[in-house]
Amino acid sequence: MNAPSDSHEWFGWARIAEGDNAPERFDELLKSYKSAVDSPLAIVAREVYAAYPNAKFILTTRDPVKWEKSVQSTSLALYKAGRFKEDLPPYVEGAIRWGKLYFDGYNGGRLESDAQMELIKHNEYIKSIIPADQLLVYEMGEGWERLANFLGACVTPYYFAVNIHSISPL
């Protein structure tokens, strides 16, 4: 799943995070996807699991220090820059509404001051709600094998991207 691309999707995810999370809401927003990752689903993981109790879940983990730098220089910076502006395009308004739920609600405004601990708490929360046989805790850069085995897929002969700047052979 890509990041929501229009105001309808962002507002839909905001409504779910605000409590309008009947399984039909997920079906509506995910109807053209086979899988979904990260935001906006991360803050409604319990509701996603309730809507899709037989699904497989992958919790990707990474170094908390690197994650903190990343989130503070990207999505948090964009949210802070746009949250008090007026006359924003609908797409941006929906993203800001969702951002408020994520940054101020789910993370309690602590991503600016304690992002590393918030990431650790989030990871533990996910592990507490998804049954172990449906959850792969996957460290970024591990390669294809565990991921493919968990998904019941073949290991690809292609290189695995370790980060944006390098690739590693299998």
SEKE-121576 format. One line per field, with one value per atom (N, C-alpha, C): z, x, y; chain; residue number from 1; residue in one letter; atom name. Coordinates in nm, 3 decimals. Example, Ala and Ser with C-alpha at 12.3 -4.5 7.8 and 13.67 -1.06 7.14 Angstrom:
BEGIN
zz (0.780 0.780 0.780 0.708 0.714 0.787)
xx (1.319 1.230 1.320 1.285 1.367 1.290)
yy (-0.569 -0.450 -0.330 -0.225 -0.106 0.003)
c (A A A A A A)
k (1 1 1 2 2 2)
r (A A A S S S)
a (N CA C N CA C)
***
This chain:
BEGIN
zz (0.000 0.000 0.000 -0.083 -0.082 0.020 0.051 0.138 0.071 0.147 0.086 -0.012 -0.127 -0.234 -0.254 -0.181 -0.196 -0.062 -0.059 0.067 0.117 0.025 0.065 0.150 0.105 0.179 0.313 0.315 0.443 0.541 0.494 0.584 0.629 0.541 0.578 0.690 0.678 0.784 0.912 0.899 1.019 1.089 1.012 1.073 1.147 1.086 1.152 1.284 1.281 1.402 1.508 1.466 1.559 1.614 1.568 1.625 1.530 1.408 1.310 1.238 1.310 1.259 1.234 1.185 1.147 1.034 1.028 0.923 0.781 0.756 0.623 0.587 0.688 0.662 0.607 0.667 0.618 0.477 0.456 0.323 0.218 0.251 0.157 0.123 0.224 0.201 0.142 0.168 0.123 0.003 -0.057 -0.161 -0.281 -0.312 -0.428 -0.389 -0.265 -0.217 -0.175 -0.189 -0.140 -0.007 0.019 0.144 0.179 0.303 0.349 0.449 0.453 0.544 0.612 0.730 0.801 0.818 0.801 0.819 0.695 0.717 0.838 0.924 0.883 0.958 1.095 1.113 1.236 1.363 1.356 1.478 1.502 1.407 1.424 1.411 1.457 1.443 1.510 1.628 1.698 1.613 1.555 1.473 1.343 1.284 1.163 1.195 1.306 1.346 1.369 1.432 1.454 1.321 1.224 1.093 1.010 1.028 0.950 1.045 1.122 1.226 1.173 1.046 0.990 0.910 0.907 0.829 0.894 0.813 0.863 0.880 0.984 1.015 1.022 0.973 0.979 1.053 1.162 1.238 1.198 1.121 1.082 1.191 1.233 1.338 1.281 1.345 1.303 1.421 1.403 1.509 1.553 1.682 1.730 1.707 1.716 1.693 1.549 1.455 1.313 1.283 1.344 1.321 1.372 1.489 1.545 1.450 1.399 1.305 1.180 1.131 1.011 1.032 1.136 1.157 1.188 1.261 1.295 1.175 1.078 0.962 0.845 0.855 0.744 0.788 0.827 0.852 0.967 1.076 1.186 1.143 1.068 1.020 0.928 0.840 0.751 0.829 0.927 1.009 1.084 1.146 1.222 1.132 1.010 0.918 0.871 0.863 0.806 0.901 1.027 1.114 1.150 1.142 1.177 1.055 0.937 0.816 0.777 0.711 0.663 0.513 0.458 0.313 0.249 0.312 0.255 0.153 0.055 -0.038 0.039 -0.011 0.061 0.097 0.007 0.035 0.159 0.166 0.279 0.406 0.395 0.513 0.573 0.488 0.536 0.601 0.541 0.597 0.730 0.742 0.868 0.976 0.938 1.035 1.085 0.994 1.035 1.118 1.077 1.150 1.294 1.314 1.450 1.534 1.475 1.546 1.575 1.481 1.498 1.594 1.563 1.641 1.778 1.780 1.906 1.986 1.915 1.982 2.017 1.917 1.939 2.012 1.972 2.036 2.142 2.172 2.281 2.269 2.146 2.127 2.167 2.191 2.242 2.135 2.007 1.905 1.894 1.933 1.930 2.043 2.157 2.274 2.308 2.268 2.309 2.204 2.080 1.969 1.985 2.034 2.048 2.141 2.253 2.347 2.288 2.211 2.147 2.048 1.974 1.880 1.956 2.061 2.141 2.200 2.253 2.308 2.200 2.082 1.971 1.934 1.921 1.885 1.988 2.114 2.220 2.216 2.187 2.175 2.063 1.948 1.835 1.875 1.940 1.983 2.083 2.158 2.258 2.200 2.080 2.026 1.911 1.843 1.731 1.777 1.756 1.797 1.730 1.806 1.759 1.627 1.604 1.480 1.359 1.382 1.273 1.258 1.339 1.343 1.316 1.217 1.192 1.240 1.336 1.380 1.295 1.210 1.102 1.113 1.132 1.140 0.998 0.973 0.840 0.798 0.675 0.622 0.638 0.696 0.716 0.587 0.482 0.358 0.336 0.229 0.185 0.259 0.305 0.344 0.451 0.564 0.670 0.623 0.551 0.501 0.403 0.306 0.208 0.276 0.370 0.440 0.518 0.585 0.662 0.571 0.454 0.360 0.271 0.281 0.196 0.051 0.032 -0.103 -0.130 -0.255 -0.294 -0.264 -0.227 -0.209 -0.348 -0.368 -0.498 -0.523 -0.648 -0.679 -0.690 -0.666 -0.681 -0.555 -0.573 -0.460 -0.363 -0.240 -0.135 -0.099 -0.106 -0.071 0.079 0.121 0.263 0.308 0.228 0.252 0.118 0.120 -0.005 -0.086 -0.022 -0.090 -0.122 -0.082 -0.112 -0.127 -0.194 -0.206 -0.170 -0.130 -0.096 -0.170 -0.219 -0.285 -0.183 -0.230 -0.139 -0.094)
xx (0.084 0.000 0.088 0.057 0.127 0.062 0.128 0.065 -0.063 -0.167 -0.291 -0.264 -0.329 -0.297 -0.401 -0.509 -0.608 -0.677 -0.754 -0.817 -0.914 -0.983 -1.077 -1.005 -0.888 -0.816 -0.767 -0.707 -0.657 -0.771 -0.882 -0.995 -1.053 -1.052 -1.099 -1.014 -0.882 -0.794 -0.810 -0.832 -0.855 -0.983 -1.089 -1.216 -1.195 -1.117 -1.090 -1.017 -0.913 -0.836 -0.919 -1.024 -1.113 -1.221 -1.224 -1.318 -1.420 -1.433 -1.527 -1.455 -1.436 -1.346 -1.413 -1.534 -1.602 -1.522 -1.524 -1.449 -1.477 -1.600 -1.632 -1.547 -1.509 -1.425 -1.289 -1.233 -1.105 -1.121 -1.228 -1.252 -1.259 -1.327 -1.341 -1.206 -1.123 -0.995 -0.889 -0.901 -0.799 -0.842 -0.956 -1.012 -0.920 -0.832 -0.745 -0.603 -0.585 -0.452 -0.451 -0.335 -0.315 -0.240 -0.170 -0.096 -0.088 -0.051 -0.040 0.073 0.140 0.253 0.247 0.306 0.336 0.214 0.234 0.127 0.040 -0.087 -0.159 -0.204 -0.173 -0.223 -0.159 -0.039 0.036 -0.039 -0.116 -0.182 -0.318 -0.361 -0.487 -0.466 -0.352 -0.317 -0.418 -0.465 -0.564 -0.691 -0.733 -0.854 -0.832 -0.713 -0.682 -0.689 -0.629 -0.633 -0.778 -0.860 -1.000 -1.074 -1.041 -1.107 -1.057 -0.930 -0.868 -0.796 -0.871 -0.810 -0.725 -0.733 -0.653 -0.533 -0.514 -0.405 -0.270 -0.167 -0.030 0.017 0.096 0.147 0.298 0.361 0.506 0.539 0.611 0.658 0.803 0.826 0.964 1.027 1.143 1.213 1.340 1.385 1.509 1.570 1.689 1.761 1.681 1.645 1.564 1.629 1.760 1.828 1.810 1.829 1.811 1.665 1.573 1.432 1.393 1.443 1.413 1.457 1.578 1.627 1.540 1.502 1.420 1.283 1.211 1.075 1.076 1.176 1.180 1.215 1.287 1.325 1.228 1.132 1.039 0.896 0.822 0.679 0.648 0.724 0.697 0.724 0.831 0.862 0.751 0.699 0.590 0.464 0.434 0.315 0.326 0.439 0.458 0.449 0.499 0.497 0.356 0.268 0.137 0.021 0.040 -0.075 -0.152 -0.091 -0.163 -0.194 -0.166 -0.192 -0.338 -0.385 -0.523 -0.525 -0.641 -0.660 -0.564 -0.549 -0.465 -0.546 -0.480 -0.553 -0.615 -0.725 -0.792 -0.699 -0.609 -0.517 -0.434 -0.385 -0.300 -0.384 -0.506 -0.593 -0.617 -0.644 -0.665 -0.540 -0.425 -0.298 -0.269 -0.298 -0.276 -0.370 -0.495 -0.591 -0.540 -0.494 -0.440 -0.313 -0.227 -0.104 -0.132 -0.236 -0.272 -0.306 -0.379 -0.414 -0.289 -0.195 -0.073 0.025 0.062 0.168 0.119 0.000 -0.050 -0.131 -0.199 -0.283 -0.210 -0.186 -0.125 0.009 0.092 0.223 0.225 0.110 0.098 0.190 0.227 0.315 0.459 0.494 0.628 0.732 0.696 0.795 0.904 0.873 0.975 1.076 1.030 1.118 1.166 1.091 1.127 1.086 1.123 1.083 1.134 1.254 1.310 1.224 1.185 1.101 0.963 0.910 0.780 0.787 0.897 0.913 0.919 0.995 1.007 0.871 0.797 0.663 0.568 0.575 0.488 0.519 0.646 0.684 0.634 0.646 0.598 0.445 0.378 0.233 0.189 0.253 0.218 0.239 0.350 0.377 0.272 0.213 0.114 -0.024 -0.053 -0.189 -0.199 -0.089 -0.092 -0.036 -0.109 -0.058 0.076 0.164 0.300 0.305 0.210 0.212 0.165 0.114 0.071 0.163 0.266 0.352 0.497 0.554 0.697 0.762 0.850 0.927 1.053 1.064 1.163 1.255 1.382 1.483 1.517 1.508 1.540 1.679 1.689 1.816 1.843 1.749 1.769 1.779 1.722 1.719 1.583 1.577 1.449 1.401 1.491 1.452 1.343 1.362 1.259 1.128 1.140 1.021 0.944 1.014 0.950 0.888 0.962 0.909 0.782 0.781 0.664 0.542 0.566 0.457 0.423 0.501 0.476 0.513 0.613 0.657 0.796 0.833 0.967 1.068 1.188 1.297 1.339 1.341 1.374 1.524 1.565 1.708 1.762 1.677 1.718 1.788 1.859 1.926 1.824 1.865 1.781 1.833 1.749 1.790 1.810 1.931 1.962 1.927 1.958 1.915 1.911 1.877 1.861 1.989 2.102 2.229 2.307 2.258 2.333 2.240 2.291 2.217 2.313 2.257 2.343 2.296 2.390 2.349 2.299 2.220 2.168 2.276)
yy (-0.117 0.000 0.123 0.218 0.345 0.435 0.546 0.645 0.691 0.720 0.766 0.880 0.870 0.965 1.073 1.066 1.172 1.199 1.307 1.346 1.240 1.170 1.066 0.961 0.916 0.813 0.865 0.984 1.038 1.059 1.117 1.137 1.003 0.904 0.771 0.711 0.723 0.671 0.752 0.880 0.962 0.917 0.893 0.847 0.714 0.624 0.496 0.520 0.604 0.631 0.702 0.772 0.840 0.748 0.622 0.527 0.468 0.520 0.465 0.352 0.238 0.134 0.000 0.005 -0.119 -0.186 -0.319 -0.388 -0.336 -0.291 -0.238 -0.117 -0.038 0.081 0.038 -0.068 -0.119 -0.175 -0.250 -0.307 -0.197 -0.089 0.023 0.085 0.109 0.174 0.081 -0.047 -0.141 -0.225 -0.193 -0.279 -0.303 -0.211 -0.231 -0.275 -0.319 -0.359 -0.506 -0.569 -0.705 -0.703 -0.593 -0.579 -0.432 -0.405 -0.267 -0.258 -0.144 -0.126 0.009 0.014 0.137 0.227 0.355 0.452 0.451 0.463 0.496 0.377 0.256 0.140 0.122 0.171 0.145 0.185 0.293 0.339 0.272 0.191 0.119 -0.032 -0.079 -0.221 -0.312 -0.276 -0.360 -0.371 -0.261 -0.259 -0.337 -0.327 -0.404 -0.553 -0.592 -0.733 -0.779 -0.696 -0.732 -0.748 -0.663 -0.670 -0.788 -0.825 -0.932 -1.029 -1.106 -1.190 -1.305 -1.336 -1.445 -1.394 -1.264 -1.205 -1.230 -1.221 -1.225 -1.081 -1.058 -0.926 -0.930 -0.825 -0.814 -0.685 -0.700 -0.584 -0.561 -0.457 -0.427 -0.342 -0.384 -0.311 -0.250 -0.147 -0.083 -0.011 0.035 0.105 0.227 0.237 0.349 0.486 0.495 0.624 0.669 0.576 0.610 0.642 0.567 0.593 0.731 0.766 0.898 1.009 0.999 1.101 1.106 0.989 0.982 1.045 1.003 1.054 1.204 1.250 1.392 1.480 1.426 1.507 1.491 1.400 1.380 1.408 1.304 1.320 1.415 1.411 1.504 1.647 1.668 1.804 1.856 1.771 1.813 1.844 1.759 1.782 1.915 1.939 2.063 2.185 2.173 2.287 2.320 2.220 2.245 2.248 2.213 2.193 2.319 2.437 2.559 2.647 2.597 2.675 2.662 2.764 2.765 2.751 2.718 2.706 2.606 2.493 2.388 2.308 2.250 2.162 2.045 1.989 1.880 1.765 1.725 1.615 1.646 1.768 1.807 1.817 1.869 1.877 1.739 1.641 1.505 1.448 1.474 1.425 1.492 1.620 1.692 1.640 1.614 1.557 1.423 1.336 1.208 1.229 1.324 1.352 1.392 1.470 1.510 1.387 1.293 1.170 1.086 1.084 1.005 1.071 1.194 1.260 1.308 1.368 1.423 1.321 1.230 1.133 1.005 0.923 0.791 0.803 0.898 0.914 1.023 1.080 1.176 1.296 1.333 1.448 1.422 1.296 1.264 1.232 1.233 1.200 1.306 1.425 1.531 1.513 1.469 1.461 1.320 1.218 1.082 0.979 1.004 0.917 0.775 0.759 0.624 0.539 0.594 0.519 0.492 0.585 0.564 0.449 0.438 0.328 0.195 0.190 0.068 0.030 0.127 0.100 0.049 0.110 0.067 -0.078 -0.111 -0.248 -0.349 -0.316 -0.406 -0.417 -0.307 -0.308 -0.403 -0.394 -0.481 -0.627 -0.656 -0.794 -0.844 -0.753 -0.793 -0.819 -0.767 -0.784 -0.884 -0.911 -1.004 -1.138 -1.247 -1.379 -1.409 -1.473 -1.499 -1.576 -1.666 -1.744 -1.663 -1.543 -1.456 -1.335 -1.326 -1.209 -1.245 -1.181 -1.191 -1.062 -1.072 -0.955 -0.957 -0.858 -0.859 -0.738 -0.763 -0.656 -0.612 -0.483 -0.431 -0.478 -0.529 -0.574 -0.722 -0.798 -0.941 -1.021 -0.973 -1.049 -1.112 -1.192 -1.246 -1.370 -1.458 -1.593 -1.600 -1.536 -1.541 -1.479 -1.370 -1.301 -1.391 -1.449 -1.537 -1.659 -1.720 -1.837 -1.804 -1.690 -1.649 -1.629 -1.574 -1.546 -1.664 -1.772 -1.888 -1.862 -1.778 -1.741 -1.799 -1.800 -1.845 -1.735 -1.777 -1.681 -1.635 -1.507 -1.450 -1.454 -1.468 -1.465 -1.323 -1.225 -1.086 -1.034 -0.928 -0.864 -0.809 -0.802 -0.746 -0.607 -0.506 -0.370 -0.361 -0.329 -0.315 -0.175 -0.079 0.059 0.131 0.254 0.328 0.334 0.326 0.346 0.219 0.104 -0.017 -0.137 -0.240 -0.364 -0.477 -0.588 -0.701 -0.825 -0.906 -1.030 -1.130 -1.223 -1.326 -1.416)
c (A A A A A A A A A A A A A A A A A A A A A A A A A A A A A A A A A A A A A A A A A A A A A A A A A A A A A A A A A A A A A A A A A A A A A A A A A A A A A A A A A A A A A A A A A A A A A A A A A A A A A A A A A A A A A A A A A A A A A A A A A A A A A A A A A A A A A A A A A A A A A A A A A A A A A A A A A A A A A A A A A A A A A A A A A A A A A A A A A A A A A A A A A A A A A A A A A A A A A A A A A A A A A A A A A A A A A A A A A A A A A A A A A A A A A A A A A A A A A A A A A A A A A A A A A A A A A A A A A A A A A A A A A A A A A A A A A A A A A A A A A A A A A A A A A A A A A A A A A A A A A A A A A A A A A A A A A A A A A A A A A A A A A A A A A A A A A A A A A A A A A A A A A A A A A A A A A A A A A A A A A A A A A A A A A A A A A A A A A A A A A A A A A A A A A A A A A A A A A A A A A A A A A A A A A A A A A A A A A A A A A A A A A A A A A A A A A A A A A A A A A A A A A A A A A A A A A A A A A A A A A A A A A A A A A A A A A A A A A A A A A A A A A A A A A A A A A A A A A A A A A A A A A A A A A A)
k (1 1 1 2 2 2 3 3 3 4 4 4 5 5 5 6 6 6 7 7 7 8 8 8 9 9 9 10 10 10 11 11 11 12 12 12 13 13 13 14 14 14 15 15 15 16 16 16 17 17 17 18 18 18 19 19 19 20 20 20 21 21 21 22 22 22 23 23 23 24 24 24 25 25 25 26 26 26 27 27 27 28 28 28 29 29 29 30 30 30 31 31 31 32 32 32 33 33 33 34 34 34 35 35 35 36 36 36 37 37 37 38 38 38 39 39 39 40 40 40 41 41 41 42 42 42 43 43 43 44 44 44 45 45 45 46 46 46 47 47 47 48 48 48 49 49 49 50 50 50 51 51 51 52 52 52 53 53 53 54 54 54 55 55 55 56 56 56 57 57 57 58 58 58 59 59 59 60 60 60 61 61 61 62 62 62 63 63 63 64 64 64 65 65 65 66 66 66 67 67 67 68 68 68 69 69 69 70 70 70 71 71 71 72 72 72 73 73 73 74 74 74 75 75 75 76 76 76 77 77 77 78 78 78 79 79 79 80 80 80 81 81 81 82 82 82 83 83 83 84 84 84 85 85 85 86 86 86 87 87 87 88 88 88 89 89 89 90 90 90 91 91 91 92 92 92 93 93 93 94 94 94 95 95 95 96 96 96 97 97 97 98 98 98 99 99 99 100 100 100 101 101 101 102 102 102 103 103 103 104 104 104 105 105 105 106 106 106 107 107 107 108 108 108 109 109 109 110 110 110 111 111 111 112 112 112 113 113 113 114 114 114 115 115 115 116 116 116 117 117 117 118 118 118 119 119 119 120 120 120 121 121 121 122 122 122 123 123 123 124 124 124 125 125 125 126 126 126 127 127 127 128 128 128 129 129 129 130 130 130 131 131 131 132 132 132 133 133 133 134 134 134 135 135 135 136 136 136 137 137 137 138 138 138 139 139 139 140 140 140 141 141 141 142 142 142 143 143 143 144 144 144 145 145 145 146 146 146 147 147 147 148 148 148 149 149 149 150 150 150 151 151 151 152 152 152 153 153 153 154 154 154 155 155 155 156 156 156 157 157 157 158 158 158 159 159 159 160 160 160 161 161 161 162 162 162 163 163 163 164 164 164 165 165 165 166 166 166 167 167 167 168 168 168 169 169 169 170 170 170)
r (M M M N N N A A A P P P S S S D D D S S S H H H E E E W W W F F F G G G W W W A A A R R R I I I A A A E E E G G G D D D N N N A A A P P P E E E R R R F F F D D D E E E L L L L L L K K K S S S Y Y Y K K K S S S A A A V V V D D D S S S P P P L L L A A A I I I V V V A A A R R R E E E V V V Y Y Y A A A A A A Y Y Y P P P N N N A A A K K K F F F I I I L L L T T T T T T R R R D D D P P P V V V K K K W W W E E E K K K S S S V V V Q Q Q S S S T T T S S S L L L A A A L L L Y Y Y K K K A A A G G G R R R F F F K K K E E E D D D L L L P P P P P P Y Y Y V V V E E E G G G A A A I I I R R R W W W G G G K K K L L L Y Y Y F F F D D D G G G Y Y Y N N N G G G G G G R R R L L L E E E S S S D D D A A A Q Q Q M M M E E E L L L I I I K K K H H H N N N E E E Y Y Y I I I K K K S S S I I I I I I P P P A A A D D D Q Q Q L L L L L L V V V Y Y Y E E E M M M G G G E E E G G G W W W E E E R R R L L L A A A N N N F F F L L L G G G A A A C C C V V V T T T P P P Y Y Y Y Y Y F F F A A A V V V N N N I I I H H H S S S I I I S S S P P P L L L)
a (N CA C N CA C N CA C N CA C N CA C N CA C N CA C N CA C N CA C N CA C N CA C N CA C N CA C N CA C N CA C N CA C N CA C N CA C N CA C N CA C N CA C N CA C N CA C N CA C N CA C N CA C N CA C N CA C N CA C N CA C N CA C N CA C N CA C N CA C N CA C N CA C N CA C N CA C N CA C N CA C N CA C N CA C N CA C N CA C N CA C N CA C N CA C N CA C N CA C N CA C N CA C N CA C N CA C N CA C N CA C N CA C N CA C N CA C N CA C N CA C N CA C N CA C N CA C N CA C N CA C N CA C N CA C N CA C N CA C N CA C N CA C N CA C N CA C N CA C N CA C N CA C N CA C N CA C N CA C N CA C N CA C N CA C N CA C N CA C N CA C N CA C N CA C N CA C N CA C N CA C N CA C N CA C N CA C N CA C N CA C N CA C N CA C N CA C N CA C N CA C N CA C N CA C N CA C N CA C N CA C N CA C N CA C N CA C N CA C N CA C N CA C N CA C N CA C N CA C N CA C N CA C N CA C N CA C N CA C N CA C N CA C N CA C N CA C N CA C N CA C N CA C N CA C N CA C N CA C N CA C N CA C N CA C N CA C N CA C N CA C N CA C N CA C N CA C N CA C N CA C N CA C N CA C N CA C N CA C N CA C N CA C N CA C N CA C N CA C N CA C N CA C N CA C N CA C N CA C N CA C N CA C N CA C N CA C N CA C N CA C N CA C N CA C N CA C N CA C N CA C N CA C N CA C N CA C N CA C N CA C)
***
